[in-house]
């Protein structure tokens, strides 16, 4: 299985987030999974890819030319795909992935999370989506979406389309579970 990991490329974050990314990469490799990432060598994005490769796993990095030009491309990737822009990048990452794991990150990570989450809610894909949040960074986001649901702004299956984990093992176990198929109204259609 190829797991797309969305995470931070910021170099200003606490070291615990980078260590978490390394732990995720090591566990992906240990379980025999490949990685699809944003193709940068910095911070969490670089650390998860290095850990996958250190464990013998295959890495696919997808990065826009503009970021290659500022010399942050993970040139050690088993496959490094250079795109014209961010939209093409996300499309390729989506197409190459069997599952999605979201680590703590900034607005870019949120944007990626919302796109994959929305498309799952709308029934456009059925691949697993897990948020790994050991320190509660995404707690306010969950509260916001709860409020949006209560006020009728989201579909009934908004929370059925995503799982939340606090440990690496729990997150990977969730990604490996059979996929629960949902209708756009939230009705369970069975597992595969």
N, C-alpha and C positions, 0 to 999 in steps of 0.2 A: 504494500500500500504506500502511496506517496501522500505525505501529509504536508499541507501548506501551513506554514507557521507565520502568522502576522505578529510583529513585535517591534520594539523600539530600535531606532538607529541613533538615538541621542547619546552623546558622550557625557552628559551632565547628570545622569541618573545615579542613584545609589547602586553600589556594587552588587547588592543582593539580587537585583533584577538581571544582571549579566550572568551571575552564578546560576540563577533559575534557568536561563536560556541554555547554559552549558549542560545542566542536568537534563533538560528536555531533549537536547540533541543526543546525549549519551543514551538515554532510554529509547529514543526512536531507533537508533542503530542497534541496540541490544535486542530489540524486538523485531529487527529485520525490515524496518520501514525506511523509505527514502524521504528526502526533504525537498520541498519546493519553497523557495524564499525570495525575498526582494532583491537578492543579488549583491548586497553591500557587505563590506568586510568589517564595518564598524559596529561597536556596541553589541546589543543582543542579537541583531541580525547576523553579524559575523561569528559570534560565539556559538550560536546554535548550529551553524553550518560546519564550523571547525570540529565541534564535538561529534556530529554525525560522521564526518570523514574519519576522525580519529578512531571511531568505533567500526569502521569498515563500510559505512553506509554511503549511498549515492546521493549527491546533491545537485539540484537544478536551481540556478540563480537566474532571476529575470530582472533586468535593470534598464532604465531608460538611458539613452546616449548622454543626456545632460548630466547624469550622475557619474557615468564613466568618465566624462570630461573633467570632473573634479577629483578624479583618482580615488574613488571609494569602492570600485568594483571588486568583487570577490573572484579574482582571476584563478584561484585554486578550485573553483567549482568544477564538478565533473562535466557539467553542461552550463555554460554561461550564455544566456540569450539576451542580446541587446535590442531594445525596442525604441521606437520613435518617440513614445511619450508614455505617461502614466496609464492612460486608458488601455493602450495595447498591452502594457505590462500586466495589468490586472486580468485582462482577458486570457492571456497565456497562462498566468498562474492558476486561474480558475480551471482552465481546460486540462492542465497537467495534474490536477489534485484529486485524490479520492476522499479526502477529509480535510477539515480546517480546524486549526488550533490557534487561539488568540491569547497572547501573553500581554502583560501590562505594556502600554504604549501611549503615544500621543494622538494627535488629531488624524494623522495618516492611518494609524492602526484602527481608530474608531471608524473612519470612512470605509476601510476594507471590511471591518466587522459588520457595519450596517448594510453594505451591499450584499454580502453573502447571506446574512440573516434575513433580509427582506426577500431575496430571491427564493430562499427556502420557505418562508411563510407563504409566498405566492405560488408554491408548488413548482417552481422552475428547476429545482434540483432536490435530491433527497439525501445528499451526503451529510455525514455528521458534522456538527459545529459545536465546539467546546471552548469555553472561556476558562483559562487557568488564572485564578485570582487569589493567591495565597494571602495577600495583605489588604484586601478589600478596596483596591483602587476603583473598581467598577461598581461598588455599592450604590453610589448616587445615580449611576446609569440605570441600574435595576429598579431603583425607586422611581426614577423618571418614567420608565416604560410601564411600571405598575400603574402610575397615575394616569398615563395616557390610555391604558387599557380601561381603567375604571371610568374614564370620561368618554369612552367609545371611539377613540382614535386609532386603535389597533385591532387586528383580527383576533378571534378567540384563540387561535393556535400560536400566538406570538411567543409564548414561553415553551410550547411543545417543540419548537423548531431549534432550540438551543439548550445546551447543558452547561452547568457551572461546576467547576472543580476547584479544590484548594490544594491538592497535591499533584505532583507529576504522575504518579502511578494511577491515581483516580482519573485524571484527564485522559491518559492513554487507554485505560480500560474502557472509558466511555466511547472513545473514538473507534475501538475495536468491536464494540457491541453491534449486533445486527441492527440495521437501520429501520426505524419505525416510519412507515409511510403514512403521510397525512394528506387529507384533502385540504383545499384552501380554506375551508371552514373549521378545520381542526379535528375532523372526524378521523379516527384511527383506521387505516386501511390494511394493517398487517405489517409483518416484518420480512426482511430479506437478509 
